[in-house]
Amino acid sequence: MKNIKLLLLLLTFISISLAAQDTLQNTTSQKLRHVMQIDSSFNKEIDISVGKSTLTDLLRNVAAISGVNLNVKGAENIIVNCNFARLKVADLIEFLCSEYNLEINTTGNIVSISPVKPPIPATPKNIIEYNIDSQTLSFDLNGEKLINMSKKIAEKANINIIIPQNMYNHPIYGYANSMPVEDALQTLASVNGLLVNKDSKGVWTFTPNTVASANDNSGRTPTPYRFRTNFQADQLSVDSLGMVTAHIGQGNIQDIITELCNKMSLNHFFITPVDGQTGIYVNNVDFETLLSVILSGTQYSYYEENGIYFFGSSGVAQDARNVTAVKNIPLTFRSVSKIEDIIPANIKSGLQIKTFPDMNSLIASGDRRAIYRVESFLKSIDKPVPLITIEIIIADVMKSDIKEAGIGMGIGKSAATTSGTLSPGIDMALGASSVNKLITRFNGFGSVNLGKVTPNFYMDLKLLEENGTVELLSTPRLSTLNGHEASLKSGETRYYKEVTNNYFGTQNPIQSEFYSWKNIEANLSIKITPYVSLDEKITLEIEIEQSEFTEREEESAPPGSITRSFKSQITVQNEDMVLLGGIDKNTKEKSSKGIPFLARIPIIKWLFGKTKNNKVDRKLNVFIKPTIIH
């Protein structure tokens, strides 16, 4: 029966949704026809062809082309792909509203377009049915008021039900299918924390399920407590410092508490009887520790207020005072922020705990024993937290050794001019005139005449040696508490332009260009989490990432980048410096070119060829030094 009701409810919801969609479509058409009468621009025909464009950009360009007034809200994430020819602006708007579940509102000749708000689902109705033939009751209640439920059941089942006035608005929840009336009422009362009784005249009465009624369903008044046991000195004693010794094989809990309060002259009051048997064997414990022990595992608790100890059940009647304690628990070394999440769930169950940042403390309310357990736990973790300062040295060293030597000669397309440097290093380009002057001078030293070179002759003379060392040091310093992550990020951002072209129209296409600025970051990122042991050894979880920009492939291309990263976990002594690791990059280049055989002879090879020896060494080393500050 319940499944049939759910199916009917689902079909009804689908029908309503379809009807709402048809109504929305009709409303959109009517509004557009009204605007078309005011502004004929909505009748214009346009050609559109777009791919992967946002709905906002599409309608903005349509408005610019056709001259209509459009306002778009909340459609920035809708991507449109379409290709239309000779389409009216109004028909385009109606199509987009139907395709992407949009609605429009008009103000004069201004059309506002926005996504349709989803309908709010209807709240399920409360159902009560009575079968006269089988005299059974069926119901499906979801928060129905007790008074309303009672009236409907009384009318349908022809019975009398009495509800106390202070319970009229009590919410009722439950489901039953063809249950006898008596069983149905008992089930409703049980699952909603109530009691229901039928008197001799057949009248049903709903009442709260209090402690007294739960312990005695007859409704009789409990028998008053009477002191039953006197304990001997060897069973229960209190010394001059208020420390308690108890050696009791079996005794009544209230008897033990009463005699202790009398011996220690403590003001006390029992809100409800504390009835129960216990056995205890303790030596030299304080009064509150003893109370926590003997009340452990029972439904009873206590609290102290203005020098008076109150005892009773934690679930007393509504007109009695709850036996709950409230205590401010200050923290000395730790911050109260997020400390509540650290407390185990099993020891804070049933307590209300609030943070009080002004005093760096917690306010705990509830069972005194649970508060004591929370307080003991907090004392065990409220210890000084070490502060760790971490010095980091990131050394990026590059050493280069470059040697080039040789002579190059040839004939160019045009006359070369003499240029270059003689120091540091020889790197000269000699033109024909300079070479002819040298030849003229050599001709005077012997009988051989070398002649002249052509005007386009050139000679390159190179004799270079270069050594260099580039050292880059980064020395960040971080400080953090034990067990907390410290992070540092430093770098630069470069931007590049991304252009998108869209074409609107087919016969006379109009180009629309959109561009956006995008960015790429090159950063030095450091994340370190330290953990300090009792012997002051420090375990570090380290993540280091360093990225640098490289040259662009093209002027309009995004900047390139290279990244070097390091991730490790190490343990070091306090104030020790350690090398985490290094990344070495060695580049060697050795090449020569010249006339065969002659280019291999020493010294002569410089006249008939060129040699080149390059060597570049690059090292990235990371050093770290943690220091504990007490």
C-alpha positions as CSV (number, residue, x, y, z in Angstrom):
1,M,0.0,0.0,0.0
2,K,2.9,2.3,0.8
3,N,4.6,1.6,-2.5
4,I,1.3,2.4,-4.4
5,K,1.1,5.7,-2.6
6,L,4.7,6.6,-3.4
7,L,4.1,5.7,-7.1
8,L,1.0,7.9,-7.3
9,L,2.9,10.7,-5.6
10,L,5.7,10.4,-8.2
11,L,3.3,10.4,-11.2
12,T,1.5,13.4,-9.8
13,F,4.9,15.3,-9.4
14,I,5.8,14.4,-13.1
15,S,2.5,15.6,-14.4
16,I,2.8,18.8,-12.5
17,S,6.3,19.4,-13.8
18,L,5.2,18.8,-17.5
19,A,2.2,21.1,-17.0
20,A,4.5,23.7,-15.5
21,Q,6.9,23.4,-18.5
22,D,4.0,23.8,-21.0
23,T,2.8,26.8,-19.0
24,L,6.3,28.3,-19.1
25,Q,6.5,27.8,-22.9
26,N,3.2,29.5,-23.4
27,T,4.2,32.4,-21.1
28,T,7.5,32.9,-23.0
29,S,5.6,33.0,-26.4
30,Q,3.1,35.5,-25.1
31,K,5.7,37.8,-23.6
32,L,7.7,37.7,-26.8
33,R,4.7,38.5,-29.0
34,H,4.0,41.5,-26.7
35,V,7.5,42.8,-27.1
36,M,7.4,42.3,-30.9
37,Q,4.4,44.6,-31.0
38,I,6.4,47.3,-29.1
39,D,9.8,46.8,-30.9
40,S,9.9,45.5,-34.5
41,S,13.6,44.8,-34.2
42,F,12.7,41.4,-32.6
43,N,11.3,40.5,-36.1
44,K,14.6,40.9,-37.8
45,E,16.2,37.9,-39.4
46,I,19.8,37.0,-38.7
47,D,22.3,34.3,-39.6
48,I,24.3,32.7,-36.7
49,S,27.1,30.2,-36.6
50,V,29.0,29.7,-33.3
51,G,30.9,26.9,-31.7
52,K,31.6,26.6,-28.0
53,S,30.5,30.1,-27.1
54,T,28.8,31.0,-23.9
55,L,25.1,31.9,-24.0
56,T,25.9,35.4,-22.6
57,D,28.4,36.1,-25.4
58,L,26.0,34.8,-28.1
59,L,23.1,37.0,-27.0
60,R,25.3,40.0,-26.5
61,N,26.4,39.7,-30.2
62,V,22.8,39.1,-31.3
63,A,21.7,42.3,-29.5
64,A,24.6,44.3,-31.2
65,I,23.7,43.0,-34.7
66,S,19.9,43.3,-34.5
67,G,19.7,46.3,-32.2
68,V,17.4,44.7,-29.6
69,N,17.7,45.2,-25.8
70,L,18.7,41.9,-24.0
71,N,19.7,41.4,-20.4
72,V,21.2,37.9,-19.5
73,K,21.6,36.8,-15.9
74,G,23.0,33.5,-14.5
75,A,23.8,31.9,-17.9
76,E,27.6,32.4,-17.9
77,N,28.3,28.6,-17.7
78,I,25.9,27.6,-20.5
79,I,27.9,26.6,-23.7
80,V,26.1,27.0,-27.0
81,N,26.8,25.3,-30.4
82,C,24.4,26.4,-33.2
83,N,24.1,27.2,-36.9
84,F,21.0,29.1,-38.0
85,A,20.1,31.0,-41.2
86,R,17.3,33.6,-41.7
87,L,16.1,33.2,-38.1
88,K,14.0,35.8,-36.3
89,V,15.5,37.2,-33.1
90,A,12.3,36.3,-31.2
91,D,12.3,32.7,-32.5
92,L,15.9,32.4,-31.4
93,I,15.1,33.6,-27.9
94,E,12.1,31.2,-27.6
95,F,14.3,28.3,-28.9
96,L,17.1,29.0,-26.4
97,C,14.5,29.3,-23.5
98,S,13.1,25.9,-24.4
99,E,16.4,24.2,-25.1
100,Y,18.3,25.4,-22.0
101,N,15.3,25.8,-19.5
102,L,15.3,29.6,-19.4
103,E,12.6,32.1,-18.7
104,I,12.1,35.7,-19.7
105,N,10.7,38.9,-18.1
106,T,10.0,42.0,-20.0
107,T,10.1,45.7,-19.2
108,G,8.9,47.7,-22.2
109,N,11.2,46.6,-25.1
110,I,13.8,45.1,-22.7
111,V,13.9,41.3,-22.4
112,S,15.6,39.8,-19.4
113,I,16.7,36.1,-19.7
114,S,17.6,33.9,-16.7
115,P,17.5,30.2,-15.8
116,V,14.2,28.8,-14.5
117,K,14.1,28.3,-10.7
118,P,13.4,24.7,-9.8
119,P,10.0,24.1,-8.2
120,I,9.8,23.5,-4.4
121,P,8.6,19.9,-3.8
122,A,5.3,19.7,-2.0
123,T,5.4,18.6,1.6
124,P,4.0,15.0,2.0
125,K,0.5,14.9,3.6
126,N,-0.3,13.1,6.8
127,I,-2.6,10.2,6.2
128,I,-5.0,8.4,8.7
129,E,-7.4,5.6,7.5
130,Y,-9.7,3.3,9.4
131,N,-11.1,0.0,8.0
132,I,-14.6,-0.6,9.6
133,D,-14.8,-4.2,8.5
134,S,-11.5,-5.3,9.9
135,Q,-11.4,-2.6,12.6
136,T,-7.8,-1.8,11.8
137,L,-6.0,1.5,11.6
138,S,-3.4,2.7,9.0
139,F,-1.5,5.9,9.1
140,D,1.5,7.7,7.6
141,L,2.4,10.7,9.9
142,N,5.3,13.1,9.4
143,G,5.2,15.8,12.2
144,E,1.4,15.9,12.7
145,K,0.3,17.6,15.9
146,L,-0.8,15.2,18.6
147,I,-4.2,17.0,19.1
148,N,-5.0,16.9,15.3
149,M,-4.0,13.2,15.1
150,S,-6.1,12.4,18.1
151,K,-9.2,14.1,16.7
152,K,-8.9,12.3,13.3
153,I,-8.4,8.8,15.0
154,A,-11.3,9.5,17.4
155,E,-13.7,10.4,14.6
156,K,-12.7,7.5,12.3
157,A,-12.4,4.7,14.9
158,N,-15.3,6.1,17.1
159,I,-13.2,6.1,20.3
160,N,-12.5,8.8,23.0
161,I,-8.9,10.2,23.4
162,I,-7.8,12.7,26.0
163,I,-4.7,14.9,25.4
164,P,-3.2,17.2,28.2
165,Q,-3.3,20.8,27.1
166,N,0.5,21.2,27.3
167,M,0.9,18.4,24.8
168,Y,-1.4,19.7,22.0
169,N,1.5,20.7,19.7
170,H,3.7,17.6,20.3
171,P,4.8,16.4,16.8
172,I,3.9,12.8,15.9
173,Y,5.8,10.5,13.4
174,G,5.1,7.0,12.4
175,Y,3.8,4.5,9.8
176,A,1.5,1.5,10.2
177,N,-0.5,-0.7,7.8
178,S,-3.8,-2.3,9.0
179,M,-3.0,-2.6,12.7
180,P,-5.5,-3.1,15.5
181,V,-6.4,0.2,17.1
182,E,-4.9,-0.7,20.4
183,D,-1.6,-1.9,18.9
184,A,-1.5,1.2,16.6
185,L,-1.9,3.6,19.5
186,Q,0.7,1.8,21.7
187,T,3.1,1.9,18.7
188,L,2.6,5.6,18.1
189,A,3.1,6.4,21.8
190,S,6.3,4.3,22.1
191,V,8.1,5.7,19.0
192,N,7.3,9.3,20.0
193,G,8.4,9.0,23.6
194,L,4.8,8.9,25.1
195,L,2.6,6.6,27.2
196,V,-1.0,5.8,26.3
197,N,-3.4,4.1,28.8
198,K,-7.0,2.9,28.5
199,D,-9.3,3.2,31.5
200,S,-12.3,1.1,32.5
201,K,-14.6,3.2,30.5
202,G,-12.6,2.8,27.2
203,V,-11.1,6.3,27.2
204,W,-7.5,6.6,26.0
205,T,-5.1,9.1,27.6
206,F,-1.7,10.2,26.3
207,T,0.9,11.2,28.9
208,P,4.7,12.0,28.9
209,N,7.0,9.0,29.4
210,T,8.7,10.3,32.6
211,V,11.2,8.4,34.8
212,A,8.5,7.7,37.4
213,S,6.1,6.2,34.9
214,A,8.9,4.3,33.2
215,N,9.9,2.7,36.5
216,D,6.3,2.1,37.7
217,N,3.7,1.7,34.9
218,S,1.0,1.4,37.6
219,G,1.3,5.1,38.3
220,R,1.8,4.6,42.0
221,T,4.0,7.0,44.0
222,P,7.4,5.4,44.7
223,T,8.2,4.4,48.2
224,P,10.3,7.1,50.0
225,Y,13.9,6.3,50.7
226,R,14.9,5.1,54.2
227,F,18.4,4.7,55.4
228,R,19.1,1.0,55.7
229,T,22.8,0.3,56.5
230,N,25.4,1.7,59.0
231,F,28.9,1.0,57.8
232,Q,31.7,0.1,60.3
233,A,34.9,2.2,60.5
234,D,36.8,-0.6,58.7
235,Q,34.3,-0.5,55.9
236,L,34.1,3.3,55.3
237,S,36.3,6.0,56.8
238,V,37.5,9.5,56.2
239,D,40.9,10.9,57.5
240,S,41.8,14.4,58.5
241,L,42.7,15.4,55.0
242,G,39.3,14.4,53.6
243,M,40.7,11.2,51.8
244,V,38.2,8.3,51.7
245,T,39.0,4.6,52.3
246,A,36.2,2.2,51.4
247,H,36.2,-1.6,51.7
248,I,32.6,-2.6,51.0
249,G,31.6,-5.9,49.6
250,Q,28.0,-4.9,48.8
251,G,26.1,-1.8,49.8
252,N,23.4,0.6,48.7
253,I,24.8,3.6,46.7
254,Q,22.6,6.2,48.5
255,D,23.6,4.7,51.9
256,I,27.3,5.2,51.0
257,I,26.9,8.7,49.7
258,T,24.7,9.7,52.7
259,E,27.2,8.4,55.3
260,L,30.2,10.0,53.6
261,C,28.4,13.4,53.4
262,N,27.6,13.1,57.1
263,K,31.2,12.2,58.0
264,M,32.6,15.1,55.9
265,S,29.9,17.6,56.9
266,L,28.9,18.2,53.3
267,N,25.6,19.8,52.3
268,H,23.7,17.4,50.0
269,F,20.3,16.9,48.4
270,F,18.8,14.0,46.5
271,I,16.6,15.2,43.7
272,T,15.6,11.6,43.0
273,P,16.4,8.4,44.9
274,V,19.8,7.0,44.0
275,D,18.9,3.4,44.3
276,G,21.4,0.6,43.4
277,Q,23.9,-1.9,44.8
278,T,27.6,-1.7,44.4
279,G,30.9,-3.1,45.8
280,I,34.0,-1.0,46.2
281,Y,37.6,-1.3,47.4
282,V,39.6,2.0,47.3
283,N,42.2,3.6,49.6
284,N,42.9,7.3,50.1
285,V,40.9,8.8,47.3
286,D,39.1,12.2,47.3
287,F,35.4,12.5,47.6
288,E,34.6,13.3,43.9
289,T,36.8,10.4,42.6
290,L,34.8,8.0,44.8
291,L,31.6,9.4,43.5
292,S,32.7,8.9,39.9
293,V,33.6,5.3,40.7
294,I,30.4,4.2,42.4
295,L,28.1,6.0,40.0
296,S,29.9,4.6,36.9
297,G,27.6,2.5,34.8
298,T,24.4,3.8,36.5
299,Q,21.8,6.3,35.3
300,Y,22.7,8.6,38.2
301,S,24.9,11.6,38.4
302,Y,25.7,14.6,40.5
303,Y,26.9,18.2,40.4
304,E,28.1,20.8,43.0
305,E,26.7,24.3,43.3
306,N,27.4,26.9,46.0
307,G,28.8,24.2,48.3
308,I,25.8,21.8,47.9
309,Y,26.0,18.5,46.2
310,F,22.9,17.5,44.2
311,F,22.3,13.8,43.3
312,G,19.7,12.2,41.1
313,S,18.9,10.7,37.7
314,S,20.0,12.5,34.5
315,G,16.5,11.9,33.1
316,V,14.2,13.2,35.9
317,A,10.6,14.4,35.4
318,Q,10.0,17.7,33.6
319,D,9.1,19.6,36.7
320,A,12.3,18.6,38.5
321,R,15.8,20.1,38.1
322,N,18.1,18.1,35.8
323,V,21.2,16.7,37.4
324,T,23.7,18.3,35.1
325,A,27.0,20.1,35.9
326,V,28.7,23.0,34.2
327,K,32.4,23.5,34.3
328,N,34.9,25.9,32.8
329,I,38.0,23.9,31.7
330,P,40.9,26.3,31.0
331,L,43.9,25.3,28.8
332,T,47.4,26.5,29.8
333,F,49.6,25.6,26.8
334,R,47.4,24.7,23.9
335,S,45.0,26.9,21.9
336,V,41.3,26.2,22.4
337,S,40.7,26.6,18.7
338,K,39.6,23.2,17.2
339,I,40.5,21.4,20.5
340,E,36.9,20.1,20.6
341,D,37.5,18.0,17.5
342,I,40.4,16.2,19.2
343,I,38.3,15.0,22.2
344,P,37.3,11.3,21.5
345,A,33.6,10.9,20.7
346,N,33.0,8.2,23.3
347,I,34.0,10.4,26.3
348,K,32.2,13.5,25.2
349,S,29.0,11.7,24.3
350,G,26.0,13.4,26.0
351,L,27.9,16.6,26.8
352,Q,27.5,20.1,25.4
353,I,30.9,21.6,24.8
354,K,31.5,25.2,23.7
355,T,34.7,27.1,23.1
356,F,35.3,30.2,25.1
357,P,38.2,32.0,23.3
358,D,38.3,35.0,25.7
359,M,39.7,32.7,28.5
360,N,41.2,30.0,26.2
361,S,38.9,27.5,27.8
362,L,36.0,25.1,27.1
363,I,32.6,25.2,28.8
364,A,31.3,21.7,29.4
365,S,27.7,21.0,30.4
366,G,26.3,17.6,31.3
367,D,27.0,14.5,33.4
368,R,29.7,15.3,36.0
369,R,31.4,12.0,35.4
370,A,31.7,12.7,31.6
371,I,33.0,16.2,32.4
372,Y,35.7,14.7,34.6
373,R,36.8,12.3,31.9
374,V,37.0,15.2,29.4
375,E,39.0,17.3,31.9
376,S,41.4,14.4,32.6
377,F,41.9,13.9,28.8
378,L,42.6,17.6,28.3
379,K,45.1,17.7,31.1
380,S,47.0,14.8,29.5
381,I,47.4,16.7,26.2
382,D,47.7,20.2,27.6
383,K,51.5,20.3,27.4
384,P,54.0,22.9,26.1
385,V,54.2,22.7,22.3
386,P,57.7,23.2,20.9
387,L,58.3,25.9,18.4
388,I,60.7,25.0,15.5
389,T,62.6,27.5,13.4
390,I,63.8,26.0,10.1
391,E,66.6,27.6,8.1
392,I,66.8,26.6,4.5
393,I,69.6,27.2,2.0
394,I,68.9,26.6,-1.6
395,A,72.2,26.8,-3.6
396,D,72.0,26.9,-7.4
397,V,75.6,26.9,-8.7
398,M,76.6,26.9,-12.4
399,K,80.2,26.6,-13.6
400,S,81.2,27.1,-17.3
401,D,84.5,26.5,-19.2
402,I,84.4,27.6,-22.9
403,K,87.3,27.4,-25.3
404,E,87.1,28.3,-29.0
405,A,90.1,28.7,-31.5
406,G,90.6,28.7,-35.3
407,I,90.5,30.6,-38.6
408,G,87.7,30.7,-41.1
409,M,87.9,32.0,-44.6
410,G,85.6,32.4,-47.5
411,I,83.9,34.6,-50.1
412,G,80.7,36.4,-49.2
413,K,78.0,37.9,-51.3
414,S,79.2,41.4,-50.6
415,A,82.3,43.1,-49.3
416,A,82.9,42.5,-45.6
417,T,84.1,45.2,-43.2
418,T,86.7,44.6,-40.5
419,S,85.3,44.4,-37.0
420,G,85.6,42.5,-33.7
421,T,87.5,42.5,-30.4
422,L,91.1,41.9,-29.5
423,S,90.7,41.8,-25.7
424,P,89.4,40.0,-23.8
425,G,90.0,37.3,-26.3
426,I,90.4,37.6,-30.1
427,D,87.2,37.5,-32.1
428,M,87.8,39.4,-35.4
429,A,86.2,39.5,-38.8
430,L,88.6,40.8,-41.4
431,G,87.5,42.3,-44.7
432,A,89.4,42.0,-48.1
433,S,91.3,45.4,-47.6
434,S,92.7,44.3,-44.2
435,V,93.7,40.9,-45.6
436,N,95.5,42.5,-48.6
437,K,97.4,44.8,-46.2
438,L,98.7,41.7,-44.3
439,I,99.6,40.0,-47.5
440,T,101.5,43.1,-48.7
441,R,103.6,43.1,-45.5
442,F,104.3,39.4,-45.8
443,N,105.5,39.8,-49.5
444,G,108.4,41.9,-48.4
445,F,110.0,39.1,-46.3
446,G,110.7,36.6,-49.1
447,S,110.8,35.8,-52.8
448,V,107.2,34.5,-52.9
449,N,104.4,36.9,-53.9
450,L,101.1,35.9,-52.4
451,G,99.1,38.3,-54.6
452,K,95.7,39.9,-53.7
453,V,92.3,38.6,-52.5
454,T,89.0,39.4,-54.2
455,P,86.9,42.3,-52.7
456,N,84.3,39.9,-51.3
457,F,86.9,37.8,-49.4
458,Y,86.6,37.6,-45.6
459,M,88.5,36.0,-42.7
460,D,87.2,35.1,-39.3
461,L,89.9,34.9,-36.5
462,K,88.7,33.5,-33.2
463,L,90.8,32.7,-30.1
464,L,88.7,32.7,-26.9
465,E,88.7,31.2,-23.4
466,E,85.9,31.8,-20.9
467,N,85.5,30.6,-17.3
468,G,82.7,31.6,-15.1
469,T,80.9,30.7,-11.9
470,V,77.3,31.8,-11.1
471,E,76.0,31.1,-7.6
472,L,72.3,31.8,-6.6
473,L,71.4,31.4,-3.0
474,S,67.9,31.4,-1.5
475,T,67.8,31.5,2.3
476,P,64.2,31.4,3.5
477,R,63.4,30.9,7.2
478,L,60.2,29.3,8.5
479,S,58.8,28.9,12.0
480,T,56.0,26.7,13.1
481,L,54.6,24.7,16.0
482,N,55.3,21.0,16.4
483,G,53.1,18.9,14.1
484,H,51.9,21.9,12.0
485,E,52.8,22.6,8.4
486,A,54.9,25.7,7.5
487,S,54.7,26.8,3.9
488,L,56.3,29.5,1.9
489,K,55.7,30.6,-1.7
490,S,57.6,33.2,-3.7
491,G,57.8,33.8,-7.4
492,E,56.5,35.8,-10.4
493,T,53.6,35.7,-12.8
494,R,53.7,36.3,-16.5
495,Y,50.7,36.9,-18.7
496,Y,49.8,36.0,-22.3
497,K,46.9,36.9,-24.5
498,E,44.5,34.2,-25.7
499,V,42.4,35.2,-28.7
500,T,39.1,33.5,-29.8
501,N,37.4,34.4,-33.2
502,N,33.7,33.7,-33.8
503,Y,31.8,34.3,-37.0
504,F,28.2,35.4,-37.1
505,G,26.2,35.0,-40.3
506,T,26.6,33.0,-43.5
507,Q,26.0,35.4,-46.4
508,N,27.8,38.4,-44.9
509,P,29.6,36.9,-41.9
510,I,30.7,39.3,-39.2
511,Q,33.8,38.4,-37.3
512,S,33.7,38.9,-33.5
513,E,37.0,38.6,-31.6
514,F,37.2,37.8,-27.9
515,Y,40.4,37.7,-25.9
516,S,41.4,37.0,-22.4
517,W,44.5,37.3,-20.4
518,K,45.8,34.1,-18.9
519,N,48.7,33.7,-16.5
520,I,51.5,31.2,-15.8
521,E,53.4,31.2,-12.5
522,A,57.0,30.3,-11.7
523,N,57.4,29.9,-8.0
524,L,59.7,28.7,-5.2
525,S,57.3,26.6,-3.0
526,I,58.3,25.1,0.3
527,K,56.2,23.0,2.6
528,I,57.7,21.5,5.8
529,T,56.0,19.7,8.7
530,P,58.1,19.0,11.8
531,Y,57.6,16.4,14.5
532,V,59.7,16.5,17.7
533,S,60.2,13.3,19.7
534,L,61.0,13.2,23.5
535,D,64.8,12.9,22.8
536,E,64.5,16.1,20.7
537,K,65.0,14.4,17.4
538,I,63.1,16.2,14.6
539,T,61.4,14.3,11.8
540,L,60.7,16.6,8.8
541,E,58.2,16.0,6.0
542,I,59.6,18.2,3.2
543,E,58.2,19.3,-0.2
544,I,60.2,21.8,-2.3
545,E,59.4,22.8,-5.8
546,Q,61.3,25.4,-7.9
547,S,60.2,26.6,-11.3
548,E,61.8,29.1,-13.7
549,F,60.7,30.7,-16.9
550,T,62.3,29.9,-20.3
551,E,62.3,31.7,-23.6
552,R,59.0,31.8,-25.6
553,E,58.9,29.7,-28.7
554,E,57.2,32.5,-30.5
555,E,56.4,36.1,-29.5
556,S,52.7,35.4,-29.0
557,A,53.2,32.0,-27.4
558,P,52.9,31.4,-23.7
559,P,56.1,31.5,-21.8
560,G,57.8,28.2,-21.2
561,S,58.9,27.0,-17.8
562,I,61.1,24.2,-16.2
563,T,60.4,22.7,-12.8
564,R,62.6,21.0,-10.2
565,S,61.1,19.4,-7.2
566,F,62.2,17.5,-4.1
567,K,60.1,15.5,-1.6
568,S,61.4,13.5,1.4
569,Q,61.1,12.6,5.0
570,I,64.1,12.7,7.2
571,T,65.1,12.7,10.9
572,V,67.8,15.0,12.3
573,Q,69.2,16.1,15.6
574,N,68.3,19.6,17.0
575,E,70.4,22.3,15.3
576,D,72.1,19.9,12.9
577,M,72.4,21.0,9.2
578,V,71.8,18.3,6.6
579,L,72.1,18.2,2.8
580,L,68.7,17.0,1.6
581,G,69.8,16.2,-1.9
582,G,71.2,17.7,-5.1
583,I,70.3,17.8,-8.7
584,D,73.4,17.9,-11.0
585,K,73.3,18.7,-14.7
586,N,76.6,18.4,-16.7
587,T,76.9,19.5,-20.3
588,K,80.0,18.8,-22.4
589,E,80.5,19.8,-26.0
590,K,83.7,19.1,-28.1
591,S,83.7,19.8,-31.8
592,S,86.1,20.7,-34.6
593,K,85.9,21.4,-38.4
594,G,88.5,22.1,-41.0
595,I,90.5,20.7,-44.0
596,P,90.9,16.9,-43.8
597,F,94.2,15.7,-42.3
598,L,95.5,19.3,-41.8
599,A,92.8,19.9,-39.2
600,R,94.3,17.1,-37.0
601,I,97.9,18.5,-36.9
602,P,98.6,20.6,-33.7
603,I,99.0,24.4,-34.2
604,I,98.4,24.0,-38.0
605,K,94.8,23.0,-37.3
606,W,94.2,26.5,-36.0
607,L,95.1,27.9,-39.5
608,F,93.0,25.4,-41.4
609,G,90.0,24.8,-39.1
610,K,88.1,25.6,-35.9
611,T,87.9,23.8,-32.5
612,K,85.3,24.3,-29.8
613,N,85.4,22.8,-26.2
614,N,82.5,23.7,-23.9
615,K,81.8,22.4,-20.4
616,V,78.9,23.5,-18.2
617,D,78.2,22.1,-14.7
618,R,75.0,23.0,-12.8
619,K,74.1,21.9,-9.3
620,L,71.0,22.5,-7.2
621,N,71.6,21.7,-3.5
622,V,69.2,22.1,-0.6
623,F,70.4,22.4,3.0
624,I,68.2,22.5,6.0
625,K,68.8,23.3,9.7
626,P,65.9,22.9,12.3
627,T,66.2,24.5,15.7
628,I,63.8,23.8,18.7
629,I,62.9,27.0,20.6
630,H,61.5,26.0,24.1
